[in-house]
Structure formats: C-alpha cells, structure tokens
Amino acid sequence: MDRLAQIGIIIQDITAADRVNDILHDYSSYIVGRMGLPYKKYGVMVISIIIDAPVEIISALTGKLGMIKNVTAKSVMSKLDIPTLSEEK
C-alpha cells in the first residue's frame, strides 16, 4: 500500500539547491506536486512536495534530503492507505 505524504524542505544555502533538485528528480515518478518559494526575508528557500509512494520510499527520500548540509526535510504521512496500481486490479 502507498501513502499520501507531504515533505517540507527548507534550504538555508543556495549551493545545496542543485543537490536537492537532483534527488527530487530521482523520485519524480512518485511526486504528485511541488511548490517552491524563496523567502527573501531570511534568505532561505522553502519547498513543499506532495508524494504518493510506499512508506519506505517516502522515508528514503526524506532521509536523503535531510543528509544534505544546510537542508532540513520533514515528512507528514496520511493514515490513509492508497492501493498501488498492481493492487487495484
């Protein structure tokens, strides 16, 4: 079963943005939507990702993002179990 989740990302150093985008690209097949905003007042970038994926994938993505220097990533998962395509048939 898949889960619907939101991953919040705060990038405190612009040099980390390319690495964040590379990782997000690797998981693009699971990403439902993305919104990114520069918060100039504090010099940070804030990204919100909506993802539909197994718990293991959500955790792996959040973990990889959180390991990047000057990047904070946290996920919130729904309690709703979403059938995968193979389970729907």
C-alpha positions in Angstrom: 0.0 0.0 0.0 1.1 3.5 -0.8 0.7 6.6 1.5 0.0 10.1 0.6 2.5 12.4 2.3 3.8 16.0 2.4 7.5 16.6 2.6 8.6 20.1 3.8 12.1 21.2 2.8 14.0 24.3 3.9 17.2 25.1 2.1 19.5 27.5 4.0 22.3 27.7 1.4 21.6 28.2 -2.3 24.5 25.9 -3.2 22.5 23.0 -1.8 19.6 23.6 -4.2 21.2 21.7 -7.1 21.7 18.6 -5.0 18.1 18.8 -3.7 16.7 19.1 -7.2 18.8 16.1 -8.3 17.4 13.9 -5.6 13.8 15.1 -6.3 14.3 14.3 -9.9 15.3 10.7 -8.9 11.9 10.3 -7.2 9.9 12.3 -9.8 7.7 9.3 -10.6 6.2 9.4 -7.1 5.8 13.2 -6.8 2.3 14.5 -7.3 3.0 18.2 -6.9 5.7 20.6 -5.9 5.7 24.3 -4.8 8.9 26.2 -4.1 9.1 29.7 -2.7 12.1 31.9 -1.9 11.8 33.5 1.4 14.0 36.5 0.9 13.4 38.0 4.3 15.5 35.1 5.8 17.5 34.1 2.7 16.1 30.6 2.5 14.1 28.5 0.0 11.0 26.6 1.1 9.8 23.6 -0.9 6.6 21.6 -0.3 6.3 18.2 -2.0 3.2 16.1 -2.2 4.1 12.4 -2.8 2.2 9.2 -3.3 4.5 6.3 -2.6 5.3 3.4 -0.2 6.4 4.4 3.3 9.9 3.1 2.5 10.3 5.4 -0.5 8.9 8.4 1.5 11.4 7.7 4.3 14.3 7.2 1.9 13.6 10.5 0.1 13.2 12.4 3.3 16.4 10.9 4.7 18.5 11.7 1.6 17.3 15.3 1.6 18.0 15.7 5.4 21.6 14.5 5.0 22.4 17.4 2.7 24.3 20.2 4.6 22.1 23.2 5.3 18.9 21.4 4.3 16.1 20.4 6.7 13.5 17.9 5.5 10.5 16.5 7.4 7.6 14.4 6.2 4.0 14.0 7.3 2.2 10.9 6.2 -1.5 10.3 5.9 -3.1 7.4 7.8 -4.9 6.6 4.5 -3.6 3.5 2.7 -3.7 4.0 -1.0 -3.8 0.9 -3.2 -0.9 0.7 -5.7 -1.7 0.1 -9.3 -1.0 -3.6 -9.1 -3.3 -3.9 -6.0 -6.2 -2.2 -7.8 -6.6 -4.9 -10.4 
